[in-house]
Amino acid sequence: MKTQLETTIEEGLNALQGQQYGKAESLFRQALQNAQDAKNELLMAKCLDNIGEVSFLQGWYEQAEPYFEQALEIRRKTLPTAHEDIIVSLNNLSATYFFQRKYRQAKPLCEQLITTYEVVLGKEHPEVATCLINLGLIAMAEGKLDNAEQRFAEANTIRQSNYEPMNILIGNSLSHLGNAYFEQKRYEQASQKFKEALVILEAHHSLDNSDLQVVVSKLVHSLEQTESFSELEQLYPSLISSTEIKLGPAHPEVTKYLEKLANLHLKQNKHEEAEKILQRLLSMKRRAFGETHPEVAKQLTNLAFMKQASGNAAQAETLFLQALSVYDNYKNKGITALTPAFTPYLEAIKNLAIFYESDKRYAKSEKQWQDLLQLVEPQSKVYPQLLLDAYEHFANSLTEQKKTTEAQSLLQKALRFLDQNGDNTKLDKVDFKLRQARFITTLANALKTENKYAEAEKHYKNALDILMKSLGPEHPDLAPALEGYADLLMLTYREPEAEHMLSCARTLTAKSKEGA
């Protein structure tokens, strides 16, 4: 016959199973008081465990921690090291530490569990594999990727010796091992493990399972990094088809993989195949959002880039203009930085400006840069890098049109902005110096066209000094400044020095192409 204390605990467990957390905690606390009155330490530990479990299941790990700690302390004093209740306490407390990112506290508990399981159950037992996975996750969290890889590999070996090949636990351990390779940027090995994991996990999960989606995403990224185009060309259509069936043809995951497939075709110069997909995406966006939505403008822009890449400048221009016209409604209503469409509107202007610049239509490019600067300069703290891009490209367009005085004024303005807003440009130290040197080089180019050779030479030397100190003497980004300086030296009849500069620039450019 059950005692009242046992009955109370059982009622609490039933409430906990039914997710009646308040009722469960109240019953467990009542049971704990009864166990303390009876001076029954093992029942006290059980009740403490149960109270901790109530908090743990609700994600309140900090509140669960002291109860699990007290339960473990009592059991260690009263039970043998390998007792099942001590194992329960070690599991509970290590998990609580892990979810709070208290890895130093979690690690020794996991190691103790492994030692216990190896003695009691044997080194090849599945519980040992579970503990190895946990230690691997801790190592990953600490950035100890080699150690994590070793733990996951050991766990996978144990699981493969204990389970059927399609067991989900093998899929999970393969996924963990793939993650270890992925974080080390060993993408070939990562993609192999992710593919092996997917064969198993797809048999157990629906496509919308978040864990499965993570594995698929990382497999795709790994294949992209290794430029495994043939595999991707097979994978993307399969993912598109299965995602459409599971989630519907308009789901964002479908769009994502369609865009990836289109980009893959573009990389392979398969412009016709890319255009079909981009037209499909454009049609999807128009049906979903109407004609005047930023998502429609985005797809028009993608089509424009494709047309530009295939050499069809006229159609590219039309599409860039159509993308920009999407924002006319916003513009007419008084578009501001607080308008959600403001950032894509700026990007649309920039895209058209760069298109004209690349097509050597500098007067048209100039107009777009002027429009962009009018919008961005008042918001310079929000868009510092876009502002710097606009300054740089606008100055190039002016220089190409021999508007050197205007170009110099703009470049001086850009350099002042860099000096005054260094910490607010969101550039790291090297990128900041690189941007600064490019402005100075463009300024030197502008001065050179006005035959102001002495002043231009001073700026070339300044730019090269900045670049060499920031990037080293063999970085390819020195080439434009070297070439500009070499041209100046030729103009001032210093041919030997000019040839030396050009030789250095050619060497850096060649090394850059070899490493590409």
N, C-alpha and C positions, 0 to 999 in steps of 0.2 A: 504493500500500500504506500502511495506517495505521501511524503510529508508536505506540510503547507508551503515550506520554502521551495521545494521542487515544483509544486504546482504553480507558484508565483512565477518562477523562472520559465516554466513551459508556456504560461499565458503571455509572458513578455516576448518569448521567441515567436509565438503565433502572431502577436501584434507587429513585431518587426518584419515578419514575412509579408504581412499585409500592408507594409509601409505606413503603419500607424506609429510614427516615431515618438510622438509625445507620450502616448499611452505606454509604449514599450519601455521608454526611459523611466517613467514613473514606477512601473512594475519592477524593473531591474534595481532601481534605487531602494525600493522597499525590500527586495530580496537581499540586497547588500547589507542593509541595516540588520536584518534577521540573522545573516551569516556572521556579522560582527558580534551580535549579542550572543550567538552560539559559539563564538571563537573558533569557527570552522574556516581555516585559512584557504583551503582549496576551493571551497564554495565562494569565499570572498574574491579569489582570483577570477573565478568563472563569471561572477557578477560584474567585476571591473571590466573584464573582457567584453561582456555584453553591452555595458554602458558605452565603452569606447567604440564598439561596432555601430551603435546608433549614430554617433557623430560622423564616423568614417563613411558610412553609406550616404550621408548627406553632403560629403565633401568638406566637412569641418575637421580637417586633419589636426590642426593645432589643438582643438578641444579633445580629440580622441587620444592624442599622444600621452598625457599623464596617466590615463586609465590603463593603457597598454603597458606603460612602463611599470606601474605598480603591480599589475598582474604578473609580469615577467619576474619582477623582484621576488614576489612571494613564491612563485613556482621554483625559481632557482634555489631557494632556501629549503624547499620541502620535497623536491622531486629529483630523480636521477637526470643526468645531463641529456640523455637521449629520449626522455619521456615525451609522448605525443603532445601533451599539453604545453611543454616548453617549446616544441616545434611550432605549435599554433601561435604562441606568444611571439616567437622570433619572426614568423611570417607577418603577423599583424603589425608589429612595431617597425620592421624594416620597410614595409609598404608605406606606413605613415610618414616615416622619415623621407622616403623617396619622393612622395608627392609634395612634400614641403621643400624639396631640393636640398635636404640635409644629407648629402651624399656621404660625408665622412662618418656620420652616425650609422647610416644604413649599411655601408660596406662590411664592417666587421660582423654584423648580424647575419648577412648573406653568407659570408665565409664560414661562420659557425654552423649554419644550416647545411652547407655542403659537406663539411667534415662529419656532421652527425649522420646525414643521409648515406654517405659513403660507408660509414661503419655499420649502420643498421641495415641499409637496403642494398648496398653495393655501388661501385663506382659507375656502373652503366644504367642505373635506375633513372626513369623519366624525371623524378623529383630533382635529381642532381642537375639534369638539363635545364629545368625551370630556374633553379638558383643561378646557373651559369648565365642564362639569358638576363636575369636581373642584374648580375654583376656586370655584364656587357653593357646594359643600359646605363648603369652608373658610370662606367668608364667613358661611354659616349658623352654623357652629360658633363664630365670633367675634361673632355677633349683628349682623352687617352685612346686614340683610335686604334692603335696597334693592339692594345690590350683588349679592347672591345671586339675586334676582329677575331682574336684568338678564342675568347669566351664563346662567341656566337658559333664559331666553327666547331668547337668541342661539343656544344649543345646540339648542333645539327647532327653530328656523327652519332651521338647517343640516341637521339630521336629516330634516326633512320634505322638503327639497329633494333628498336623496340616497336615501331609502328608500321602499318601498311604504307606503301609509297604515297598514297593520296590523302594521308591524314593531315588535317588542317594544322596541327602543331608543327609538322615538317614544313608546311608552307610558311608559317610564321617565322620559324628559325631561318629559313632561306631568305625571307624578306629582311630580317635583322642583319644577316650577313651582307646582303646587298647594300643596306644602308651604311654599314661600316666602310665598304669599298667606295660608295658614293661620296661620303664625307671626306675621303682621302683623294677624291678626284680620280680614282682608278675605274674609269667609266666602262671599260670593256668587261672587267670582272663583275662590276655592279650590274650591267645589263644582263649578263648570263644568269646571275642569281635571281634577278627580278623575273626573268622569263620562266625560270624553273618554279619560282614561287607562284606566279600567276596561273600556271597550269593547274595547280592545286587549289589556290584560293578562289578561282572563278567557279570551281565546282561546289563551293560552300557558301559563297556570298552573292548577293544580287549586285548589279553593276553600280547602283547608287550607294553601296557601302563605302563609308569614308576611308576605312583602312585600305580597301582595294583600290580606290581612286588615287591614294597616295603612292601606292606601288606602281600603278600605271603611269602616273605623272613622272615619277623618277625614272622609270624605264624609258619613257619618251625622251626625257632630258639627257639620259646617258647615251642613247642612240644619236641624239642631235650633236652631242659633244664629240662623239667619235665619227661624225658625218657618215653614219651607216645608212645612206640614202635608200639603198635597195630594201632594207628591212623596214625603214620608215614608210616607204612607198606602199608596202604591203600592210603595215600596221595601221596607218591612219584610216584607210577606207574601212577596215574591219572594225575599228573603234567607232567610226562615224555610224556605220550600219547598226552595230549592237546598241550604241547609245540612243539612236533614234527609236529603236524598238522599245527599249526600257524606259526612256525618259521623255520621248516625244521629239519630233523634228525641229522644234523651235527652242529646245533647251540650250542654255549657255554652254554646256559641255560639248554639244554638237557643233555650235559655232566655233568654239575653241579649236577643235580638231580640223574643221574645215579651213580655218585660217592657217593652221600649221601645214596642212597639205598644200594649200595655195603657195605659201612661202617656200615649201620644199620644191615645188615645180619651178618657182622663180629662180631658185639657186641653181637649178639644173637647166635654166634657160628654156623651159617648156612653157612658153608664154600662152599658147592656146589652151592648154590644160588649166593653167592658173586662171586665165580669164573666165573660163566656164564656172569655176568655183567662186570667184569674186563676184561674178554677175548673180550667181545663186544667193550669195550672202547679201548682196545689195537688195535683191528682191525680198528676202526674208526680213530685212530691217525695215524696208518700206511698208510691208504688210503689218509688221508689229508696231511701228512707231509713227507712220505717216511720212510725208516728204520732208518736213522741216524739223528734223531731230538730229542731234550730234552723232548718233550712231549711223545714220544715213550718210552724213558728211564723212565719217571715218571710212566707210566702205567706198565712197566715191574717191577718197584720197588714195586708198589702196589700189584701186583700179588705175588711177592716174600714175602712180609710181610704176605699175606694171607696163602701162603704155610707154612711159618714158624709157624704161629699161629695154623695151623691144624696139626703140627707135622711132616711135610714132609721137613726135612732139606735139603735133596739132591736136590730136585727140587727148593727149595728156593735159595740155593747157585747158581744153574745154572742161575736163573733169575736175581739175584743180579749181577752176572758176565756179563750177557747179557746187563743189564742196564749200567754197567760201560763201556762195549765195544762200546756202542753207541758213546762215546766221543773219540774213537781212532782217528777218522778223524781229530777232533779238535786238539788232542794231537800231531799228526804227523805234523800238520801245525804250531805247536808252540803256544799252548793255553796260554793266558796271562790273567791278571786280567781285561783287557779291552775287552776280548772276552765275548759276551753275555752268552755263555755256561759255563763260568768259575765257577760260583756259583753252578749250578746243578751238575757240574763235581765233585766239592769238596764234595757235599752231597752224591753223588754216592759212593765215596771212603769211606766216614764215615759210610754209611749204611752197606757196605760189612764188614768193620772193626768191627762194633758192632755185626753183625751177627756171625762172627768167635769168637768173645769174648764170646757171649752168649752161643755158642756151645762148649766153653772151648777149642777152637783151637787157643791157644794164640800165637803160632809162626806165623801162618797166619795173625792173627790180628795185630801183631807187624809190619809186613811188610806194611800193609795198613796204619797204623798210621804214620810210617816213611814217606811214600809217601805223606800223607796229610800234615804233618808238613813242608816238603820241599816246598810245594806250599803256605801254609798259613803264615808261619813265616815272609816272606818278605812283606806280606800284613796284618800284625797284626793290623794296625789301622783300616782296613776295616772289618776284621773278628775277632775281639777280643774274642767273645764268642765261636766261632768255634775253635779258637786256644786253649782256656781254656778247652773245651771239649776234644780236642785231647790230651792235656797234661794229663788230669785226666784219661782217658781211657787207654792211652799208659802206664802210670805208673802202673795201675792195671794189665795190661797184663804182664809187666815186673816182677812185684812182684809175680804174679802167677807162673812165670817160674823161680822163685828164683834168678832173675837177679836184686838183691837188690841194688847193687852199681849204676847200670844204672838208676834204678827207683829213687833212692835218688837224683842223679844228675838232673834228669828231673824235679822232684818235687821242688827242690831248684830253678831251672830256672823258673818254673811256679810261685812260690811265689815272686820271684824278679819282674817278669812281672806284677803281681798284685800290688806290692808296687810302681812300677814306672809308672804304667798306670791306676791308680785307677779311675780317672775321665773319662778316655777314653774307659773303658771296656763296657759301655752301660748297666751296672748292677746298680740296685738301691742299697741303702746302705745295706739292709738286705741280698739281694742275693750275694752281694760282700763278706760280712762276712761269709755267708754260704759256698760259694765256697772256701774261704780262709781256713775255718775250715776243709773242706773235704780234701784239699791238705795236711794239717798238719796231719790229721788222717791217710791218706795213707802213709805219710812219717814215722809216728810212727809205722805203721804196717810193713813197710819195715825194719826199724831198729830193730824191735822185732825179725824178722826172723834171724837176724845176732847176736842175743843174746845181743844186745846193750840196755839192759833194762832201765838203768838210763836215757839215752838220749831219748829213746822212751817214757818213763813215762812223761818226761818234755813236750813232744809234745802233748801227750794225754791231759794233764792238760791244756795246752794252747788252744787246740781245744775246749775243753769243756767250758773253760772260755769265749771264743769268742761266742760260741753258746748260752750259758745261758744269756749273756749280750744282745745279738741280738734278740733271740727268746723266752727267758724265760725258766725256768727249766722244763717245762712240754711239750715241743715241741718234736714231734716224730723224728725230724732230729737229736736229740741228741743220739738216739739209737745206730747207728754204732760206734760212738766214745766210748760210754759206754761199748759196747760189746768188742771192741778191748782192752780197758783198763782192763776190767774184765779178759780177757784171759791173759794179762800180769801179773795181780795180782795172778792168779792161777799158772803161771809159776814161780813166785817168792815166792810161798808158803804163800800167804796172802789170804787164802780161805774165811774168813768172809767178808773181804772187797770186794772180787770178787763176792760173792753171793749177796751182797748188790747192786753192780753195775749191775749185771745181772737181778736182780729183778726190778730195775728201768727201764732197757732197755725193759724188757718184758711188764711192765705196759704201757710204752709209745707206744710200738708197738701195744698192744691190743687196746688202746684208738684210735690209728690211724685207725685200721681196723673197729672199731665201727662207727667212723665218716665218713668212706668211702661210 
